Amino acid sequence: QRFKCQRCRKVFTSRIGTPLYYLKTDPSRVEMALWFLAEGVDASVLVRFTGHADATLARWLNRMGNHSLAWHNHVFRDLIFTVLQIDELYTRVRSIASARWLWLAIDPASKAIPTLHVGGRTKPDAFAVVHDLKLRLAPDIVPAFTTDGLRSYFYALTAHFGTWFRPPRARTNHWKPSDDLHYGMLIKRKQRHRTTFTVTRMAFGRRDALFNRLQHIGLRRLIQTAFIERVNLTFRQCVSSLSRRTWAYAQSELHLRLHCEWFRAYYHFVRPHESLRVPLPGLKRRYRSRTPAMALGLTDHIWSVRALLHFPVPQSG
């Protein structure tokens, strides 16, 4: 359907703000390709199955990745989390000689992934992850954190969650990390690339306060990263370029980022999570399936790939 702006007299279609804008391909074929790409099917398989060129599929994926990122930035704001787990995932990119890392943060209660970052494994990358996470949180919200033994997390978390104050008789302000910040580490000791034993350590805050937060959301009083490790496996299974011992590495870091963005939107809105289902007593259906976005209160129903593909991102201001 075509429209005309009464002010600038510009003609545009109802697809504006969606990945389908200016595409002449049947939307059902684009939907099918995106659905397969979010379920771990390699692009080379889709080239043989659909007959579309690899560059065409990459263009569709890049469009959907940018759309998913814009939709995520619009929806995931003013969030309230009690506990978050952060970890990084190793991968390779064809155009870059050094290894790349996919950084993820997960809420163990809703299984939502508020932050995603692709880069190196350095302190600036850790600061970028925590900074993006801080911008998505509601004001004055300081979650508890559990991570692995990477030291950069400590500097990034204590630098973002705190306040400036001026001590008596001091000429400059000093930074003080928040008293509500409680951060535990699970340090893995390895021999010959195998984990032999683990050590838990409180990097900041009190251990009993961290345990109380874990118990509040129904978890054991234990410093662990099981939920983020499980979502790492989910990403490896559903993003073909992240699979272990694969030839299907991403062509560029941007392409990998956009593929992960599309899968994150698919994971949040389309794919029901088995651990989030709720019982329905007295009905023939025993359970109601839910997605992480439903558990977080961002939507009240399970979306389809077609709905995400046709839904335009509202323009801010």
C-alpha positions as CSV (number, residue, x, y, z in Angstrom):
1,Q,0.0,0.0,0.0
2,R,1.3,3.4,-1.0
3,F,1.0,6.7,0.9
4,K,1.9,10.3,0.2
5,C,3.2,12.8,2.8
6,Q,1.0,15.9,2.9
7,R,4.0,18.1,3.8
8,C,6.9,17.0,1.6
9,R,4.8,15.1,-1.0
10,K,7.0,12.1,-0.8
11,V,5.5,8.8,-1.8
12,F,6.3,5.7,0.4
13,T,4.9,2.3,1.0
14,S,3.6,0.6,4.2
15,R,6.8,-1.4,4.4
16,I,8.8,1.7,5.4
17,G,10.8,1.0,8.6
18,T,10.9,-2.8,7.9
19,P,13.5,-5.0,6.3
20,L,11.1,-5.5,3.3
21,Y,11.4,-1.8,2.2
22,Y,12.4,-1.7,-1.5
23,L,12.5,-5.5,-1.7
24,K,10.7,-7.1,-4.6
25,T,11.1,-10.7,-3.4
26,D,8.1,-12.5,-2.1
27,P,8.1,-11.8,1.7
28,S,7.3,-15.5,2.4
29,R,10.7,-16.5,0.9
30,V,12.5,-13.9,3.0
31,E,10.6,-15.1,6.0
32,M,11.6,-18.8,5.3
33,A,15.3,-17.9,4.8
34,L,15.4,-15.9,8.1
35,W,13.6,-18.6,10.0
36,F,16.2,-21.2,8.8
37,L,19.1,-18.8,9.6
38,A,17.8,-18.4,13.1
39,E,17.7,-22.2,13.6
40,G,21.3,-22.9,12.7
41,V,21.1,-23.7,9.0
42,D,24.2,-22.8,7.1
43,A,23.9,-20.2,4.3
44,S,25.4,-22.6,1.8
45,V,22.5,-25.0,2.4
46,L,20.0,-22.2,1.8
47,V,21.8,-21.2,-1.4
48,R,21.2,-24.7,-2.8
49,F,17.7,-25.0,-1.4
50,T,16.2,-21.6,-2.4
51,G,18.3,-20.8,-5.5
52,H,19.1,-17.3,-4.2
53,A,22.7,-16.1,-4.3
54,D,24.8,-16.0,-1.1
55,A,25.0,-12.2,-1.4
56,T,21.2,-12.0,-1.5
57,L,20.8,-14.0,1.7
58,A,23.6,-11.9,3.3
59,R,21.7,-8.7,2.4
60,W,18.4,-10.0,3.9
61,L,20.3,-11.1,7.0
62,N,22.0,-7.7,7.4
63,R,18.7,-5.9,7.0
64,M,17.0,-8.1,9.6
65,G,20.0,-7.7,11.9
66,N,19.8,-3.9,11.8
67,H,16.1,-4.1,12.2
68,S,16.4,-6.4,15.2
69,L,19.0,-4.1,16.8
70,A,16.8,-1.1,16.4
71,W,13.8,-3.0,17.8
72,H,15.9,-4.2,20.7
73,N,17.1,-0.6,21.5
74,H,13.5,0.6,21.4
75,V,12.0,-2.1,23.6
76,F,14.8,-3.1,26.1
77,R,14.9,0.1,28.2
78,D,14.3,0.9,31.9
79,L,14.9,-2.8,32.8
80,I,14.9,-4.1,36.4
81,F,17.1,-7.1,37.1
82,T,18.1,-8.8,40.3
83,V,21.0,-10.9,39.2
84,L,22.9,-11.0,35.9
85,Q,25.5,-13.4,34.5
86,I,28.1,-12.3,32.0
87,D,30.4,-14.4,29.8
88,E,32.3,-14.3,26.6
89,L,32.3,-16.9,23.7
90,Y,35.2,-17.6,21.4
91,T,34.9,-17.6,17.7
92,R,36.7,-16.8,14.4
93,V,36.1,-14.4,11.6
94,R,37.5,-14.9,8.1
95,S,38.6,-11.3,7.5
96,I,40.3,-11.0,10.9
97,A,43.4,-13.0,11.9
98,S,42.9,-12.7,15.6
99,A,40.2,-14.4,17.5
100,R,36.9,-12.7,18.2
101,W,34.7,-12.9,21.3
102,L,30.9,-12.8,21.6
103,W,30.0,-11.2,25.0
104,L,26.6,-11.9,26.4
105,A,24.7,-11.0,29.6
106,I,21.7,-13.0,30.7
107,D,19.0,-12.6,33.4
108,P,18.6,-16.1,35.0
109,A,15.0,-15.4,36.0
110,S,13.5,-14.3,32.6
111,K,16.3,-15.8,30.4
112,A,16.5,-12.4,28.6
113,I,19.8,-11.2,27.0
114,P,19.9,-7.4,27.4
115,T,23.4,-7.0,26.1
116,L,25.4,-8.4,23.2
117,H,28.8,-7.4,22.0
118,V,31.3,-8.7,19.4
119,G,35.0,-7.7,19.8
120,G,38.2,-8.8,21.5
121,R,38.8,-10.0,25.0
122,T,40.2,-6.8,26.4
123,K,39.4,-4.2,29.1
124,P,37.8,-1.8,26.6
125,D,35.4,-4.6,25.4
126,A,34.4,-5.3,29.0
127,F,33.7,-1.6,29.5
128,A,31.6,-1.5,26.3
129,V,29.5,-4.5,27.6
130,V,28.9,-3.0,31.0
131,H,28.2,0.5,29.6
132,D,25.6,-0.9,27.2
133,L,24.0,-2.8,30.0
134,K,24.0,0.2,32.3
135,L,22.1,2.3,29.7
136,R,19.4,-0.3,29.5
137,L,18.7,-0.5,33.3
138,A,16.2,1.6,35.1
139,P,17.7,4.5,37.2
140,D,19.2,3.5,40.5
141,I,19.0,-0.2,39.7
142,V,22.2,-2.1,40.6
143,P,22.0,-5.9,39.9
144,A,24.2,-8.5,41.4
145,F,26.7,-10.1,39.0
146,T,28.4,-13.4,38.6
147,T,31.1,-14.0,35.9
148,D,34.2,-16.1,35.2
149,G,37.6,-15.1,36.4
150,L,38.3,-12.4,33.8
151,R,39.7,-9.5,35.8
152,S,38.4,-6.8,33.4
153,Y,34.8,-7.4,34.7
154,F,35.9,-6.0,38.1
155,Y,37.2,-2.7,36.7
156,A,34.2,-2.3,34.3
157,L,31.5,-3.0,37.0
158,T,33.0,-0.9,39.7
159,A,33.5,2.0,37.3
160,H,29.9,2.0,36.1
161,F,28.0,1.4,39.3
162,G,28.9,4.0,41.9
163,T,28.8,7.7,42.7
164,W,31.2,10.7,43.0
165,F,31.8,12.2,46.4
166,R,34.3,14.6,48.0
167,P,36.0,13.5,51.2
168,P,36.5,16.0,54.0
169,R,39.4,18.4,53.3
170,A,39.8,17.0,49.8
171,R,40.1,19.3,46.7
172,T,38.8,16.8,44.1
173,N,36.0,14.3,43.9
174,H,36.5,10.6,44.4
175,W,34.7,7.7,42.8
176,K,33.0,5.2,45.2
177,P,31.5,2.0,43.9
178,S,27.9,1.4,45.0
179,D,27.2,-0.4,48.3
180,D,24.4,-2.3,46.4
181,L,26.9,-3.9,44.0
182,H,27.7,-7.5,44.9
183,Y,29.9,-9.3,42.4
184,G,31.0,-12.9,42.6
185,M,33.5,-14.8,40.4
186,L,33.7,-18.4,39.4
187,I,37.4,-19.1,38.7
188,K,38.1,-22.2,36.7
189,R,41.5,-24.0,37.1
190,K,42.4,-25.9,33.9
191,Q,45.0,-28.4,32.9
192,R,45.4,-29.4,29.3
193,H,42.4,-27.4,28.3
194,R,40.2,-29.2,30.8
195,T,38.6,-27.7,33.9
196,T,39.9,-29.7,36.9
197,F,38.3,-27.7,39.7
198,T,36.7,-24.3,40.4
199,V,37.1,-21.6,43.0
200,T,34.4,-19.1,44.0
201,R,35.4,-15.6,45.1
202,M,33.7,-12.4,46.0
203,A,35.3,-9.6,44.0
204,F,33.1,-6.9,45.5
205,G,30.4,-6.7,48.1
206,R,29.1,-9.3,50.6
207,R,28.6,-13.0,49.8
208,D,25.5,-13.2,52.0
209,A,23.8,-10.3,50.1
210,L,24.6,-12.0,46.8
211,F,23.1,-15.3,48.1
212,N,20.0,-13.5,49.2
213,R,19.4,-12.1,45.8
214,L,20.0,-15.5,44.2
215,Q,17.5,-17.1,46.6
216,H,15.0,-14.3,45.9
217,I,14.7,-15.4,42.2
218,G,14.6,-19.1,43.1
219,L,18.2,-20.1,42.6
220,R,20.6,-21.9,44.9
221,R,22.9,-20.0,47.2
222,L,25.9,-20.6,45.0
223,I,28.2,-18.5,42.8
224,Q,27.8,-20.1,39.3
225,T,27.5,-19.2,35.6
226,A,25.4,-22.2,34.4
227,F,22.7,-20.0,32.7
228,I,25.1,-18.0,30.6
229,E,27.1,-21.1,29.7
230,R,23.8,-22.7,28.5
231,V,22.9,-19.7,26.4
232,N,26.4,-19.8,24.9
233,L,25.6,-23.4,23.7
234,T,22.3,-22.1,22.3
235,F,24.1,-19.5,20.3
236,R,26.5,-22.0,19.0
237,Q,23.7,-24.3,17.9
238,C,21.6,-21.6,16.2
239,V,24.2,-19.3,14.6
240,S,26.0,-21.4,12.1
241,S,29.2,-19.3,12.1
242,L,29.6,-20.0,15.8
243,S,29.5,-23.7,15.5
244,R,32.6,-25.6,16.6
245,R,34.9,-27.0,13.9
246,T,33.0,-25.3,11.1
247,W,34.0,-24.0,7.7
248,A,31.1,-21.5,7.8
249,Y,32.9,-18.7,9.6
250,A,31.4,-15.2,9.3
251,Q,32.9,-13.1,6.5
252,S,33.2,-10.0,8.7
253,E,32.7,-9.0,12.3
254,L,29.7,-6.8,11.3
255,H,28.1,-9.8,9.6
256,L,28.6,-11.9,12.7
257,R,27.1,-9.2,14.9
258,L,24.0,-8.7,12.8
259,H,23.4,-12.5,12.6
260,C,23.6,-12.6,16.4
261,E,21.3,-9.6,16.7
262,W,18.7,-11.4,14.5
263,F,18.9,-14.6,16.5
264,R,18.6,-12.6,19.8
265,A,15.3,-11.1,18.5
266,Y,14.1,-14.5,17.4
267,Y,15.2,-15.9,20.8
268,H,13.3,-13.2,22.7
269,F,10.0,-13.0,20.8
270,V,9.5,-16.1,18.7
271,R,11.2,-19.1,20.4
272,P,9.4,-20.3,23.5
273,H,11.7,-21.2,26.4
274,E,10.8,-24.5,28.1
275,S,11.8,-23.4,31.6
276,L,9.5,-20.3,31.4
277,R,6.2,-22.2,30.8
278,V,3.6,-21.7,33.5
279,P,1.0,-24.3,34.6
280,L,-2.7,-23.8,33.7
281,P,-4.7,-25.7,36.4
282,G,-8.2,-26.9,35.4
283,L,-7.7,-26.6,31.6
284,K,-7.0,-29.2,29.0
285,R,-3.8,-27.5,28.1
286,R,-1.5,-28.2,31.0
287,Y,1.1,-25.4,30.3
288,R,1.3,-22.0,28.7
289,S,4.5,-21.5,26.7
290,R,6.3,-18.2,27.1
291,T,9.3,-16.4,25.5
292,P,11.9,-14.4,27.5
293,A,10.2,-11.2,26.3
294,M,6.9,-12.4,27.8
295,A,8.6,-13.3,31.1
296,L,10.1,-9.8,31.1
297,G,6.7,-8.2,30.6
298,L,7.6,-6.7,27.1
299,T,4.8,-8.5,25.3
300,D,1.8,-10.7,26.0
301,H,2.0,-13.3,23.2
302,I,4.5,-15.3,21.1
303,W,5.5,-13.6,17.9
304,S,6.1,-15.1,14.5
305,V,9.0,-14.4,12.1
306,R,6.4,-12.8,9.8
307,A,5.3,-10.4,12.5
308,L,8.8,-9.3,13.3
309,L,9.6,-8.9,9.6
310,H,6.5,-6.7,9.0
311,F,6.5,-4.7,12.2
312,P,8.2,-1.3,11.7
313,V,10.4,0.1,14.4
314,P,8.7,3.3,15.8
315,Q,10.8,6.4,15.1
316,S,12.0,8.3,18.1
317,G,11.1,12.0,18.5
